[in-house]
């Protein structure tokens, strides 16, 4: 999966895991919100996953 944004390797992995959980259509909505919103959601997902 490629996005127009530069994501770190860890963020790319989180994005792939999130896509597996919620589906590509919902991830596309997140991606369309811009890089700051996407990174914030990936960070939140990462924090949630580690608890």
N, C-alpha and C positions, 0 to 999 in steps of 0.2 A: 504494500500500500504506500503510495507516495502522496505527499501533500506539498503545496507550494511553499510551505514554511520550513525553515531550518529547525529541526528537532534534534535533541541529543539522542544518543542511542537508547538511553533509559526511557526517554519520553516516547520514542518510536515503539518500544516494546510495550509500554503502558497503553499506547493508542491501539496497538494490535489486540491486546487483551480486552480493552474496553469494547472494541469492535466485535469481538467474539461474544461478549456478554449482551450488548444492547443492539447490535446490528449496524450495518453500513449506513442505512438511511439516517439513523439518529446521530451517528458520528459525523456524517456530512453536515448536519445542522450545526453541530459544535464547531466544526472546521470553518464554516461560513461566518461564524461570529468573530473571527479574527485571532491572531496569534496570542494576544494576552489572555483572552477568555479561554482559549483552548489550553494554554499552559496552566492556568489556574485550575481548570477542571481536571487535568491530568495529575496535578499535584494533589488535589483533593482525593482523587481516586487512589493514588499511591498511598496516601496517608490512611485511607479507609482500608485498603487491602492489607496494610501492615499491622492492623490492630486485631 
